[in-house]
Amino acid sequence: MATSLSYRQLEQHTPARSLAQPVAAHLALACDLARRAEGQQRARLSAAVSEIAGLAAWLHVDLAEPAQARGFYKMSITAAQQARHPLLAIYMQGSYGQYATTAGDALQGLRLIRDASARLPRRAPNTARAWLASLEAVALGYLGDRSALKALDDADRYTDTSGGEPVWPWVFQFDSSKIASYRAITAARLSMPRLASQAFDQAATSVRSPKQAAVVAVEQARVLAAGGQLEQACALAVAAYDVGGTYHSERVRHAVREFRASLGPRPPQRITGELDARLHSAYTTGGT
């Protein structure tokens, strides 16, 4: 468990490709130990397998390898169930639903998230409720459903009544800046630029890894472009693409490509030229 936590911390500032092999080896060891164990020890090792498989899934999300990501998410959920830890299974399923949403299958993501929420124990920590409500809001936002705003209100309510240390497997506490990040993305997908801009400002203090910050920046670029601020939008996208290049994050680079495609061919070359050059570099010799 300590090793997987170290890998999670390392992932924040390390290319996923560099970690994929050592994490896979760590997972293989944990699976072997779990198969050999019995009773409570097997349950504890199954929980470790779940966490490591969840990390492996996330690495493959960043590498834009969907088949592998789905396989590891399924493994993480199965192992959590074998560990007889309902919160861990809910956490992994919520993460899987979040992935499905951002991978272009928001309807199935919403289904996974709502199913996980329905299985929350009555005394589940408020952090869990706030997080799942935020994930549901983003999925609804991707689907263009304005009931997402109610889900965000629920997340705010749970955040206001939370407090103290988060309960494992949540290792972070939800605060107003984190909720604002989800509100900003949801509003962006709902084509509500004023609300999105306000939320992006509120979310500026939220602690994120460089890769996650780049993904959020692309969403902010969408809002700026919708408001006619194309130069600022493209500048944000260029910066995000450079972060994706630094960390070899295909997830970030794919988000930038989708943003550029959303602009169509109309914007003047003087505005999109630098962004187009970055994107074209992936198709040239020595490019990424």
KEFI-374161 format. One record per residue (C-alpha): residue in three letters; y negated, x, z negated. Coordinates in Angstrom, 2 decimals, padded with zeros to 5 digits. Each point is the difference from the previous one (the first is absolute). Last residue first. Example, Ala and Ser with C-alpha at 12.3 -4.5 7.8 and 13.67 -1.06 7.14 Angstrom:
[SER,[001.06,013.67,-007.14]];
[ALA,[003.44,-001.37,-000.66]];
***
This chain:
[THR,[-014.09,005.66,030.48]];
[GLY,[-001.12,002.13,002.94]];
[GLY,[001.42,003.34,001.10]];
[THR,[000.25,-001.13,003.61]];
[THR,[-001.84,-003.26,000.43]];
[TYR,[001.12,-003.52,-000.85]];
[ALA,[-000.98,-000.03,-003.68]];
[SER,[-003.35,001.51,001.01]];
[HIS,[-000.81,-003.25,001.81]];
[LEU,[-000.56,-001.76,-003.33]];
[ARG,[-002.46,002.61,-001.18]];
[ALA,[-001.83,-000.05,003.34]];
[ASP,[-000.18,-003.79,-000.11]];
[LEU,[-001.59,000.17,-003.45]];
[GLU,[-002.58,002.53,001.19]];
[GLY,[-000.84,-002.06,003.09]];
[THR,[-000.14,-003.42,-001.65]];
[ILE,[-003.75,-000.31,-000.39]];
[ARG,[-001.21,002.08,002.97]];
[GLN,[002.83,-001.53,002.03]];
[PRO,[-001.63,-003.44,-000.26]];
[PRO,[002.05,-002.76,-001.67]];
[ARG,[001.69,-002.32,002.55]];
[PRO,[003.54,001.33,000.37]];
[GLY,[001.55,-001.93,-002.92]];
[LEU,[-001.22,000.33,-003.57]];
[SER,[003.31,-001.19,-001.45]];
[ALA,[001.78,002.87,001.74]];
[ARG,[-002.12,002.47,-001.95]];
[PHE,[001.00,-001.65,-003.28]];
[GLU,[003.68,000.02,000.96]];
[ARG,[-000.21,003.72,000.80]];
[VAL,[-001.68,000.65,-003.36]];
[ALA,[002.75,-001.86,-001.86]];
[HIS,[002.63,001.99,001.94]];
[ARG,[-001.68,003.24,-001.07]];
[VAL,[000.10,-001.03,-003.64]];
[ARG,[003.68,-001.00,000.09]];
[GLU,[000.83,003.12,002.01]];
[SER,[-001.14,002.10,-002.92]];
[HIS,[000.17,003.69,000.92]];
[TYR,[-002.06,000.76,-003.13]];
[THR,[-002.87,001.77,001.78]];
[GLY,[000.41,-002.13,003.11]];
[GLY,[-000.15,-003.27,-001.90]];
[VAL,[-003.08,001.27,-001.82]];
[ASP,[-001.54,000.79,003.41]];
[TYR,[000.84,-003.51,001.18]];
[ALA,[-001.80,-001.44,-003.03]];
[ALA,[-003.12,002.02,000.76]];
[VAL,[000.07,-001.16,003.63]];
[ALA,[000.47,-003.61,-001.11]];
[LEU,[-002.97,000.21,-002.37]];
[ALA,[-002.17,001.41,002.80]];
[CYS,[001.23,-002.76,002.32]];
[ALA,[-001.11,-002.69,-002.44]];
[GLN,[-003.38,001.63,-000.61]];
[GLU,[-000.64,000.10,003.75]];
[LEU,[001.31,-003.52,000.53]];
[GLN,[-002.21,-001.78,-002.50]];
[GLY,[000.23,-003.35,001.79]];
[GLY,[001.13,-001.97,-003.04]];
[ALA,[003.58,-000.19,001.26]];
[ALA,[-000.12,003.77,000.46]];
[LEU,[-001.06,000.49,-003.61]];
[VAL,[002.81,-002.24,-001.23]];
[ARG,[002.61,001.80,002.08]];
[ALA,[-001.32,003.35,-001.24]];
[GLN,[000.59,-001.21,-003.55]];
[GLU,[003.63,-000.60,000.85]];
[VAL,[000.15,003.53,001.42]];
[ALA,[-001.52,001.33,-003.22]];
[VAL,[002.74,-001.73,-002.02]];
[VAL,[002.63,001.94,001.97]];
[ALA,[-001.95,003.23,-000.56]];
[ALA,[-000.22,-000.63,-003.75]];
[GLN,[003.77,-000.43,-000.06]];
[LYS,[000.49,003.35,001.71]];
[PRO,[-002.53,001.79,-002.24]];
[SER,[001.65,-001.41,-003.14]];
[ARG,[-001.93,-002.76,-001.70]];
[VAL,[-002.05,-000.48,-003.17]];
[SER,[-002.19,-003.10,000.23]];
[THR,[-003.70,000.81,-000.31]];
[ALA,[-000.86,-001.24,003.50]];
[ALA,[001.75,-003.31,-000.60]];
[GLN,[-003.22,-001.84,-000.88]];
[ASP,[-001.64,001.15,003.24]];
[PHE,[003.08,-001.01,001.99]];
[ALA,[-000.12,-003.40,-001.73]];
[GLN,[-003.60,-000.62,001.02]];
[SER,[000.78,000.99,003.58]];
[ALA,[003.07,-002.28,000.09]];
[LEU,[-001.94,-002.99,-001.32]];
[ARG,[-002.65,000.50,002.68]];
[PRO,[002.55,000.71,002.74]];
[MET,[002.15,-003.13,-000.45]];
[SER,[002.33,000.38,002.98]];
[LEU,[003.07,-001.03,-002.04]];
[ARG,[001.56,003.44,000.56]];
[ALA,[-003.13,001.67,-001.35]];
[ALA,[-000.08,-002.41,-002.93]];
[THR,[003.57,000.95,-000.93]];
[ILE,[-000.71,003.72,000.32]];
[ALA,[-003.11,-000.28,-002.18]];
[ARG,[001.71,-002.19,-002.60]];
[TYR,[002.87,002.47,-000.26]];
[SER,[-002.42,002.86,-000.62]];
[ALA,[-002.03,-002.17,-002.39]];
[ILE,[003.11,-000.60,-002.11]];
[LYS,[000.29,003.76,-000.42]];
[SER,[-003.67,000.25,-001.00]];
[SER,[000.36,-002.82,-002.53]];
[ASP,[002.84,001.69,-001.86]];
[PHE,[003.76,-000.05,000.39]];
[GLN,[001.74,002.48,-002.24]];
[PHE,[002.28,002.61,001.52]];
[VAL,[003.58,001.08,-000.58]];
[TRP,[001.59,-003.35,000.76]];
[PRO,[003.74,000.54,-000.48]];
[TRP,[-000.75,000.03,-002.92]];
[VAL,[-002.49,-002.09,-002.00]];
[PRO,[-003.65,000.87,000.47]];
[GLU,[-001.81,001.31,-003.09]];
[GLY,[-002.41,-002.21,-001.85]];
[GLY,[-001.84,-002.83,001.59]];
[SER,[000.57,-003.01,002.16]];
[THR,[-001.98,-003.21,-000.45]];
[ASP,[-002.73,000.83,002.51]];
[THR,[002.55,001.38,002.44]];
[TYR,[002.02,-003.20,-000.12]];
[ARG,[-003.09,-002.04,000.82]];
[ASP,[-001.08,002.35,002.77]];
[ALA,[003.46,-000.23,001.60]];
[ASP,[-000.15,-003.78,-000.17]];
[ASP,[-003.41,000.05,001.70]];
[LEU,[001.55,002.20,002.69]];
[ALA,[002.76,-002.56,000.51]];
[LYS,[-002.69,-002.66,000.36]];
[LEU,[-001.70,002.06,002.72]];
[ALA,[003.29,000.38,001.88]];
[SER,[-000.05,-003.78,000.40]];
[ARG,[-002.15,001.00,002.96]];
[ASP,[003.04,000.46,002.26]];
[GLY,[-000.62,002.34,002.94]];
[LEU,[003.58,001.33,-000.11]];
[TYR,[-001.17,003.52,-000.86]];
[GLY,[-002.10,-001.56,-002.74]];
[LEU,[003.03,-001.86,-001.33]];
[ALA,[001.84,003.32,-000.27]];
[VAL,[-003.03,001.58,-001.70]];
[ALA,[-000.22,-002.85,-002.51]];
[GLU,[003.72,000.18,-000.78]];
[LEU,[-000.32,003.71,-000.74]];
[SER,[-002.91,-000.71,-002.35]];
[ALA,[001.97,-002.72,-001.80]];
[LEU,[002.91,002.44,-000.35]];
[TRP,[-002.25,002.65,-001.55]];
[ALA,[-001.73,-002.38,-002.40]];
[ARG,[003.31,-001.48,-001.14]];
[ALA,[001.59,003.40,-000.55]];
[THR,[-003.03,001.30,-001.91]];
[ASN,[000.10,-003.16,-002.09]];
[PRO,[003.30,001.13,-001.45]];
[ALA,[002.96,-002.38,000.36]];
[ARG,[000.53,-002.32,-002.93]];
[ARG,[001.25,-002.94,002.07]];
[PRO,[002.21,002.33,002.02]];
[LEU,[-001.11,000.50,003.60]];
[ARG,[002.51,-001.50,002.42]];
[ALA,[-002.49,-002.21,001.83]];
[SER,[-002.25,003.02,000.60]];
[ALA,[002.82,001.88,001.77]];
[ASP,[000.68,-002.99,002.24]];
[ARG,[-003.70,-000.26,000.76]];
[ILE,[-000.17,003.66,000.99]];
[LEU,[003.10,-000.12,002.22]];
[ARG,[-001.21,-003.14,001.80]];
[LEU,[-003.48,001.44,000.45]];
[GLY,[001.47,003.13,001.56]];
[GLN,[002.10,-002.15,002.32]];
[LEU,[-003.12,-001.77,001.24]];
[ALA,[-002.00,003.23,000.04]];
[ASP,[002.28,001.72,002.49]];
[GLY,[-002.38,002.54,001.54]];
[ALA,[000.88,003.14,-001.95]];
[THR,[-002.76,-000.75,-002.53]];
[THR,[001.71,-003.18,-001.13]];
[ALA,[003.54,001.43,000.05]];
[TYR,[-001.17,002.91,-002.16]];
[GLN,[-001.56,-002.32,-002.59]];
[GLY,[003.20,-002.02,-000.05]];
[TYR,[002.05,003.14,-000.64]];
[SER,[-002.37,000.95,-002.82]];
[GLY,[000.44,-003.47,-001.49]];
[GLN,[003.76,000.39,000.30]];
[MET,[-000.12,003.35,-001.79]];
[TYR,[-002.16,-001.35,-002.81]];
[ILE,[002.15,-003.11,-000.39]];
[ALA,[003.17,002.11,-000.23]];
[LEU,[-001.67,002.23,-002.61]];
[LEU,[-001.18,-003.01,-001.98]];
[PRO,[003.50,-001.51,-000.02]];
[HIS,[001.73,003.10,-001.44]];
[ARG,[003.75,-000.50,000.19]];
[ALA,[000.40,003.53,001.41]];
[GLN,[002.23,-001.48,002.68]];
[GLN,[-002.91,-002.23,001.01]];
[ALA,[-002.26,003.05,000.19]];
[ALA,[002.61,001.75,002.17]];
[THR,[000.06,-002.92,002.43]];
[ILE,[-003.81,-000.08,000.19]];
[SER,[-000.27,003.75,000.62]];
[MET,[002.73,-000.06,002.64]];
[LYS,[-001.79,-002.79,001.86]];
[TYR,[-003.23,002.02,-000.10]];
[PHE,[001.91,003.04,001.26]];
[GLY,[001.37,-001.85,003.00]];
[ARG,[-003.33,-001.60,000.83]];
[ALA,[-001.75,003.38,000.03]];
[GLN,[002.74,001.57,002.13]];
[ALA,[-000.28,-002.73,002.63]];
[PRO,[-003.81,000.09,-000.14]];
[GLU,[-000.62,003.71,000.64]];
[ALA,[-003.80,000.12,-000.01]];
[LEU,[-000.05,003.35,-001.87]];
[ASP,[-002.08,-001.56,-002.76]];
[VAL,[002.49,-002.86,-000.24]];
[HIS,[002.77,002.62,-000.02]];
[LEU,[-001.56,001.59,-003.08]];
[TRP,[-000.33,-003.42,-001.63]];
[ALA,[003.69,-000.72,000.50]];
[ALA,[000.95,003.34,-001.54]];
[LEU,[-002.17,-000.87,-003.00]];
[GLY,[001.74,-003.35,-000.39]];
[ALA,[003.36,001.76,000.30]];
[ILE,[-001.05,002.32,-002.83]];
[GLU,[-001.02,-002.90,-002.21]];
[SER,[003.15,-001.97,000.67]];
[VAL,[002.26,003.01,-000.52]];
[ALA,[-001.67,000.60,-003.38]];
[ALA,[000.63,-003.61,-000.98]];
[SER,[003.62,000.44,001.08]];
[LEU,[000.17,003.05,-002.26]];
[ARG,[-001.05,-002.09,-002.98]];
[ALA,[002.53,-002.72,000.84]];
[ARG,[002.75,002.59,000.41]];
[GLN,[-000.85,001.48,-003.40]];
[GLN,[000.17,-003.44,-001.56]];
[GLY,[003.57,-000.56,001.11]];
[GLU,[001.68,002.62,002.17]];
[ALA,[-001.01,003.05,002.01]];
[ARG,[001.71,001.54,003.03]];
[ARG,[-001.68,-002.24,002.59]];
[ALA,[-003.38,000.52,-001.68]];
[LEU,[000.38,003.78,000.13]];
[ASP,[000.75,-000.12,003.73]];
[CYS,[-002.96,-002.30,000.69]];
[ALA,[-002.32,002.27,-002.02]];
[LEU,[001.15,003.07,001.93]];
[ALA,[-000.47,-001.72,003.37]];
[LEU,[-003.47,-001.18,-001.06]];
[HIS,[-001.07,003.52,-000.96]];
[ALA,[001.24,001.27,003.37]];
[ALA,[-001.93,-002.74,001.83]];
[VAL,[-003.09,000.84,-002.07]];
[PRO,[000.34,003.68,000.96]];
[GLN,[000.30,-000.94,003.70]];
[ALA,[-002.83,-002.53,000.19]];
[LEU,[-002.53,002.05,-001.96]];
[SER,[-001.40,002.22,002.74]];
[ARG,[000.08,-002.88,002.50]];
[ALA,[-002.12,-002.11,-002.36]];
[PRO,[-002.89,002.46,000.24]];
[THR,[-001.23,000.91,-003.50]];
[HIS,[-003.05,-001.12,-001.98]];
[GLN,[001.10,-003.28,-001.62]];
[GLU,[003.65,000.85,000.62]];
[LEU,[-000.11,002.58,-002.79]];
[GLN,[-000.60,-002.70,-002.61]];
[ARG,[002.92,-002.02,001.29]];
[TYR,[002.15,003.14,000.15]];
[SER,[-000.80,000.73,-003.63]];
[LEU,[000.94,-003.56,-000.93]];
[SER,[003.29,000.44,001.88]];
[THR,[000.70,003.17,-001.99]];
[ALA,[-000.76,-001.66,-003.31]];
[MET,[002.37,-002.84,000.82]];
***
